[in-house]
């Protein structure tokens, strides 16, 4: 059984990976109060003690709006976690000969590629501070010389994580409460159910793969289509869903959303097969199934 050390294991994606793969791997997932990835000595010590085969770094500052308020500030928490933290983890992996899987994002792109989703061959060109810091993180991992896999994920949503509302849970809870919502009609996105990401990462750990992978839903939607599919799957009121243009939505935002915020997971599917990752609608069906199971378990 492979030993896996997880940083950021209490977050949206990391917590689901730990839960779903607890029987497949020997997982250590220290809390952030136990280990600070900005403290390289702590990473060194914990890595020595746990002696993992693979380290997965989920730790990230993901509040895109808050990040924009820190623009160009290399002392700000966004840059420190997404760039310096990634560098520290990668350098420890290099020192101990450990495999690193580093989680990144579609926000390393500029969102202008309109004819097809971003592949691993597309050149990053981030337009906001969050994306810039995540690209710094990718570059620091590559420069460290450690054996690494960078996995870019897109708009993760989960039925299991209560600390921060993702887009699916926000739309669902508003519609269930009978409140109207506005959803963007002219943006392309690949929202991805977190259970699929956790399953894909397990395959990458087992295979010991290195390089760059995009892990996302296998098709794309507009946020408006996403909201309508949620209403359809959960049998909720369509008439509560209103459309808004991206330009209008972005007027209120410090960090502009990407217009074409989508990823192409074909490379992953070519190597590991179809059926691990799903379409957006299939992901929402799984999302509902997970919610229904939790409700039954609470009876």
C-alpha positions as CSV (number, residue, x, y, z in Angstrom):
1,X,0.0,0.0,0.0
2,X,1.5,3.3,-1.1
3,X,2.1,6.0,1.6
4,X,0.7,9.4,0.7
5,X,1.3,12.6,2.6
6,X,-1.4,15.2,2.0
7,X,-1.1,19.0,2.6
8,X,-4.3,20.9,2.5
9,X,-6.3,17.8,3.4
10,X,-9.1,19.7,5.1
11,X,-10.0,21.7,2.0
12,X,-12.7,21.1,-0.6
13,X,-10.8,18.7,-2.8
14,X,-8.2,17.4,-0.3
15,X,-10.8,16.3,2.2
16,X,-12.7,14.3,-0.4
17,X,-9.4,12.6,-1.7
18,X,-8.6,11.6,1.9
19,X,-12.1,10.2,2.5
20,X,-12.5,8.3,-0.8
21,X,-9.0,6.8,-0.8
22,X,-8.5,5.9,2.9
23,X,-8.6,2.2,2.1
24,X,-6.4,2.4,-1.0
25,X,-3.5,4.3,0.4
26,X,-1.8,4.8,3.8
27,X,-2.7,8.5,4.1
28,X,-1.3,11.1,6.5
29,X,-3.1,14.4,6.4
30,X,-1.8,16.8,9.0
31,X,-4.0,19.8,9.8
32,X,-2.7,23.3,9.0
33,X,-2.1,24.0,12.7
34,X,0.2,20.9,12.8
35,X,2.2,21.9,9.7
36,X,2.7,25.2,7.9
37,X,3.9,24.9,4.4
38,X,5.5,28.3,4.7
39,X,7.8,26.7,7.3
40,X,10.2,24.5,5.3
41,X,11.7,22.9,8.4
42,X,8.2,21.7,9.5
43,X,7.8,20.1,6.0
44,X,11.2,18.5,6.2
45,X,10.5,17.1,9.7
46,X,7.1,15.7,8.8
47,X,8.3,14.2,5.6
48,X,11.1,12.4,7.4
49,X,8.7,11.1,10.0
50,X,6.0,9.9,7.7
51,X,8.3,8.8,4.9
52,X,5.7,8.9,2.1
53,X,6.0,7.6,-1.4
54,X,4.0,10.5,-2.7
55,X,3.1,14.0,-1.4
56,X,0.0,15.8,-2.7
57,X,-0.2,19.5,-2.3
58,X,-3.8,20.7,-2.2
59,X,-3.0,23.7,0.0
60,X,-3.9,26.9,-1.8
61,X,-5.4,30.4,-1.3
62,X,-8.4,30.2,-3.6
63,X,-10.4,33.4,-2.8
64,X,-10.0,35.0,-6.2
65,X,-11.5,38.3,-5.2
66,X,-9.5,38.6,-2.0
67,X,-6.4,37.7,-4.0
68,X,-6.9,40.6,-6.4
69,X,-6.8,43.0,-3.4
70,X,-3.2,41.7,-2.8
71,X,-2.1,42.2,-6.4
72,X,1.7,42.3,-6.9
73,X,2.2,41.8,-3.1
74,X,4.7,39.0,-2.7
75,X,4.3,39.4,1.1
76,X,0.6,38.7,0.8
77,X,-0.9,35.4,2.0
78,X,-2.1,34.5,-1.6
79,X,1.4,34.6,-3.0
80,X,3.0,33.0,0.0
81,X,0.7,30.0,0.0
82,X,0.3,29.5,-3.7
83,X,3.9,30.2,-4.8
84,X,6.3,30.1,-1.8
85,X,4.4,27.2,-0.2
86,X,4.5,25.2,-3.4
87,X,8.2,25.9,-3.7
88,X,8.9,24.7,-0.2
89,X,7.0,21.5,-0.7
90,X,8.7,20.8,-4.1
91,X,12.2,21.5,-2.7
92,X,11.6,19.0,0.2
93,X,10.4,16.4,-2.3
94,X,13.6,16.9,-4.3
95,X,15.7,16.6,-1.2
96,X,14.1,13.3,-0.1
97,X,13.4,11.9,-3.6
98,X,9.7,12.0,-3.1
99,X,7.1,12.1,-5.8
100,X,5.0,15.4,-5.8
101,X,1.5,15.9,-7.1
102,X,0.7,19.6,-7.1
103,X,-2.8,20.9,-7.7
104,X,-3.3,23.9,-9.9
105,X,-6.1,25.6,-11.8
106,X,-7.5,26.8,-15.2
107,X,-6.9,30.3,-13.9
108,X,-3.3,30.1,-15.2
109,X,-4.9,30.9,-18.6
110,X,-6.4,34.1,-19.9
111,X,-9.8,32.8,-20.9
112,X,-9.6,34.0,-24.5
113,X,-9.5,30.5,-26.2
114,X,-13.0,30.3,-27.6
115,X,-12.9,27.4,-30.1
116,X,-11.9,24.5,-27.8
117,X,-11.0,23.9,-24.2
118,X,-7.4,24.4,-22.9
119,X,-5.0,21.5,-23.3
120,X,-1.7,20.9,-21.6
121,X,0.1,22.3,-24.7
122,X,-1.6,25.7,-24.4
123,X,0.6,28.5,-23.0
124,X,-0.4,30.0,-19.7
125,X,-1.1,33.7,-19.5
126,X,-3.0,34.5,-16.3
127,X,-5.0,37.8,-16.1
128,X,-5.6,38.0,-12.3
129,X,-3.4,37.7,-9.2
130,X,-4.8,34.4,-8.1
131,X,-3.9,32.9,-11.5
132,X,-0.5,34.6,-11.5
133,X,0.4,33.1,-8.1
134,X,-0.8,29.7,-9.1
135,X,1.4,29.9,-12.2
136,X,4.4,30.9,-10.0
137,X,3.6,27.8,-8.0
138,X,3.7,25.6,-11.1
139,X,7.0,27.2,-12.2
140,X,8.6,26.7,-8.8
141,X,7.6,23.0,-8.8
142,X,9.2,22.6,-12.3
143,X,12.3,24.5,-11.3
144,X,12.8,22.4,-8.2
145,X,13.8,19.4,-10.2
146,X,11.7,17.0,-8.1
147,X,9.7,14.2,-9.8
148,X,6.4,15.9,-10.1
149,X,2.9,15.9,-11.6
150,X,1.0,19.1,-12.0
151,X,-2.8,18.6,-12.1
152,X,-5.0,21.5,-13.2
153,X,-8.6,21.2,-12.0
154,X,-11.6,23.3,-12.9
155,X,-14.5,24.7,-10.7
156,X,-14.7,21.8,-8.3
157,X,-18.0,21.2,-6.6
158,X,-18.9,18.8,-3.8
159,X,-21.8,17.6,-1.7
160,X,-19.5,17.0,1.3
161,X,-17.8,20.3,2.0
162,X,-19.7,22.9,4.2
163,X,-16.9,25.4,4.9
164,X,-17.1,27.2,1.6
165,X,-20.0,27.2,-0.9
166,X,-19.0,26.2,-4.4
167,X,-21.2,27.2,-7.4
168,X,-23.3,24.0,-7.4
169,X,-24.2,24.2,-3.8
170,X,-24.9,27.9,-4.0
171,X,-27.3,27.5,-7.0
172,X,-28.9,24.4,-5.3
173,X,-29.5,26.1,-1.9
174,X,-30.9,29.3,-3.5
175,X,-33.3,27.3,-5.7
176,X,-34.4,25.0,-2.9
177,X,-35.1,28.1,-0.8
178,X,-37.2,29.6,-3.6
179,X,-34.9,32.5,-4.2
180,X,-34.1,33.7,-7.7
181,X,-30.5,33.4,-9.0
182,X,-28.5,35.0,-11.9
183,X,-26.3,32.8,-13.9
184,X,-23.9,33.8,-16.7
185,X,-25.1,33.1,-20.2
186,X,-22.0,33.6,-22.3
187,X,-19.1,32.0,-20.4
188,X,-17.8,28.4,-21.0
189,X,-16.9,26.4,-18.0
190,X,-16.0,22.8,-17.0
191,X,-17.4,22.4,-13.4
192,X,-16.2,19.1,-12.0
193,X,-17.6,17.0,-9.3
194,X,-14.9,16.5,-6.6
195,X,-15.4,12.8,-6.4
196,X,-14.1,12.5,-10.0
197,X,-11.0,14.6,-9.2
198,X,-10.3,12.3,-6.2
199,X,-10.7,9.2,-8.3
200,X,-8.4,10.6,-11.0
201,X,-5.7,11.5,-8.5
202,X,-5.8,8.0,-7.1
203,X,-5.0,6.7,-10.6
204,X,-2.1,9.2,-10.9
205,X,-0.7,8.1,-7.5
206,X,-0.9,4.4,-8.4
207,X,0.7,4.9,-11.8
208,X,3.4,7.1,-10.5
209,X,2.8,9.4,-13.5
210,X,4.7,12.6,-14.0
211,X,4.1,15.6,-16.2
212,X,1.1,17.9,-16.6
213,X,-2.6,16.8,-16.6
214,X,-5.9,18.5,-17.0
215,X,-8.6,16.9,-14.8
216,X,-12.1,18.2,-15.4
217,X,-15.6,17.3,-16.7
218,X,-15.5,15.8,-20.2
219,X,-17.8,18.5,-21.7
220,X,-18.5,22.2,-21.0
221,X,-21.5,24.3,-20.2
222,X,-22.4,27.9,-19.5
223,X,-23.2,28.7,-15.8
224,X,-26.8,29.3,-17.0
225,X,-26.9,25.8,-18.5
226,X,-25.3,24.5,-15.3
227,X,-28.0,26.1,-13.1
228,X,-30.8,24.8,-15.3
229,X,-29.3,21.2,-15.2
230,X,-29.3,21.5,-11.4
231,X,-33.0,22.5,-11.5
232,X,-33.7,19.5,-13.8
233,X,-31.8,16.9,-11.7
234,X,-33.2,18.1,-8.4
235,X,-36.7,18.9,-9.9
236,X,-36.6,22.5,-8.9
237,X,-38.3,25.7,-10.3
238,X,-36.7,26.8,-13.6
239,X,-38.4,30.2,-13.5
240,X,-36.2,31.3,-10.6
241,X,-33.1,31.2,-12.9
242,X,-32.3,34.5,-14.7
243,X,-29.4,35.2,-17.1
244,X,-26.7,37.8,-16.9
245,X,-23.9,38.6,-19.4
246,X,-20.3,38.1,-18.3
247,X,-19.4,41.7,-18.9
248,X,-22.2,42.9,-16.7
249,X,-21.3,40.4,-14.0
250,X,-17.6,41.3,-14.1
251,X,-18.4,45.0,-13.6
252,X,-18.9,44.3,-9.9
253,X,-15.7,42.2,-9.6
254,X,-12.1,43.2,-8.8
255,X,-10.9,39.9,-10.4
256,X,-12.5,39.4,-13.8
257,X,-13.8,35.9,-14.5
258,X,-12.4,34.2,-17.5
259,X,-14.8,34.0,-20.5
260,X,-13.5,30.6,-21.6
261,X,-12.7,29.0,-18.3
262,X,-12.5,25.4,-19.6
263,X,-10.1,22.5,-19.6
264,X,-9.7,19.5,-21.9
265,X,-9.0,16.2,-20.0
266,X,-8.4,14.1,-23.1
267,X,-4.7,13.4,-22.2
268,X,-5.8,11.9,-18.8
269,X,-8.5,9.8,-20.5
270,X,-6.2,8.6,-23.2
271,X,-3.8,7.3,-20.5
272,X,-6.3,6.0,-17.9
273,X,-9.4,5.3,-19.9
274,X,-12.9,6.8,-20.1
275,X,-15.4,6.5,-17.3
276,X,-13.3,8.0,-14.5
277,X,-14.2,11.5,-15.5
278,X,-17.8,12.3,-16.4
279,X,-19.9,14.9,-18.2
280,X,-21.2,17.9,-16.2
281,X,-24.7,16.4,-16.1
282,X,-23.4,13.0,-15.0
283,X,-21.4,14.8,-12.3
284,X,-24.5,16.5,-11.1
285,X,-26.4,13.2,-11.0
286,X,-23.6,11.9,-8.8
287,X,-23.7,15.1,-6.7
288,X,-27.5,14.4,-6.1
289,X,-26.9,10.8,-5.3
290,X,-24.3,11.7,-2.7
291,X,-26.6,14.3,-1.1
292,X,-29.5,11.8,-1.0
293,X,-27.2,9.2,0.7
294,X,-26.1,11.7,3.3
295,X,-29.8,12.5,4.0
296,X,-30.6,8.8,4.5
297,X,-27.6,8.3,6.8
298,X,-28.8,11.1,9.0
299,X,-32.3,9.4,9.6
